[in-house]
Amino acid sequence: MAKRPSAEQRREFGAFLSSRRARLQPREFGLPDGPRRTPGLRREEVAVLAGVSISWYTWLEQGRDIQPSADALARIAKVLRLDRVESAHLFALSSLDAPQIAAGGGLSDGLDRLVHAINPIPAYVRNTRLDILAWNEAIADLFVDYGSLPPHERNTLRLLFLYPPYRTRILDWEQMSRGMIATFRAARAQALDKTPFDNLVAELSDRSSEFRNWWQDTDVKGFDEGSKRMRHPNGSIIDFTYVALTPEGRPDLSLVTYIPRQPSL
C-alpha cells in the first residue's frame, strides 16, 4: 500500500494541479472565453470534464487529506493535458503508484570505463540528485575539472548557481538553470529518500536568490535530449546536442554525452 502523502506533499500536489489548470485555454474545450478572474479553466470545469465532483476536486487543490484513485488521477491528467513527465510527477506527489527511485548507489566498473572510452566526446554519469559520479577529460575541459572539487560540490545544480564560470560558459544559462530545477523537482518527487534533495534545496535557497525564487515554480521536465550553446575556455562558441541515457537496471543513473555540432560563426 502506498504511503499517504505528507501535508507538504499535499500542498505541492494542489499547487501543481492549479498551475496546470491555469495554462489551459477554455476555447480548446469548447468553453466560452469570456472574462475570468484568473487564467485557464475553472475548478468546476476541470471537475466536470474529469468526471469527478466539484467539491472533491476543490479539496485536492486545497491539499486536503484525501487519497484519489489511480483512475481519477488518470482522468484529471488527461483533462489537464499532462505529458509523460508531468503525469508521473502528479502520481508521485499523490504517493499513489509513485515510481520509487533511489538517488544513491555505486557505479559499476564497466560504466566508469565507458565514460572514459567515449573521450573525446564530453560525457559524465550522474544520479537523480544531479551529483556527478564519473567524467572524462573532454567534459572536464568544457566545464570544470571535477576531480579538483570536493565530492559534495560535484553537483550540476550547485555548480550552476554557485560556480561563477558556469554563467559565462553556458550561453543560455537562465534557460538551462530553470530547466535543471524542473528536472530536479521531478526527480525529488519520485525519490525514496527526499532528505538529500531537501538538504541541497536548503543550501541553494540560502545562498542564491535566483534559485530561491525559481524553486517556487511548479514546472517539471525530463532530461533526455536537447541542445546547448557553450563558450569553450579557448573562447570559441560550440553548439552541442546533449543526450542522456539510462543504463539497464539503473534508473537512478544517467550517462550524459555532449556531441559537438556546427561551431557558431
Steps between C-alpha positions, in 0.01 A plus 500: 500500500633845410600727782260787551645838394616750760339840544785659304460245222127568484572872476737438206239272342231769520732772371601281207137432405419870521798601284418245230134608499601865458687437176200352315292699254119467548436516126702180455223323693212675326449734795436874473803729525309773687651704785657285772650602831796268444651345185421148387215269584291532815513223760142401428578469128791264565283297738219460248738410217678243721175351629559580870303712743579871520545498877732197485721658233507824700619306804785356290623846402463614861730221617236318706589158638321289242638220284396503132480176307732425209204519262397845627856629473530365146182682397618825662841466329325455165285811549801705609691368195799391703793348317678183613728675750221715641269199540770307686554805719128522581490134605821535701367798695183304576711207630288276280700252294787748516819381329742414778844617390801528726755778449798307627676181401847414380636524148591183313853462367363453147307827504802685639718359221240588237505868598875512445483296180257752348767773521540738310118522509425684826312269739420441864278283719270652759223386729145632538616760753729627221819400682781438249653158571737442205631712213755507222769748404295665225213600731747619763660728238158634404355564847737452793753246627256316726789314660626828647171549686391336827241228430209700643570781249474268199134572445350657188255727683761612751744583222237686298421736786820515706784454249538831306671359185182304418320831441745604231556161339129413463363764264135429585574476872158605633309268268733214588479571873122517507479181297737321736291609800195352327688173446616496862146573626361203307775271630446614859130409486590144394787450746468251784713721724436871446744615769806535268286700257358722773845565646619630163185712458560655844864582420429650158198694629721651766784590264321591174201731472449384140470138605277594793259685270498242220453209739152638572392410145316176432649397164638149457682348205717211401860524385561274204597700192539863398743770392740725683729783391830514684793738509809280505787614727698575181237761409320314220122452508380145439150363454446164666229238490477338840362149535428334835469121513388285794707182548302174507393422854623834640213754484691709756781578252540686171786496252507852354694573179561833324536453125651803320306641208583793270714770671335845495658758270 
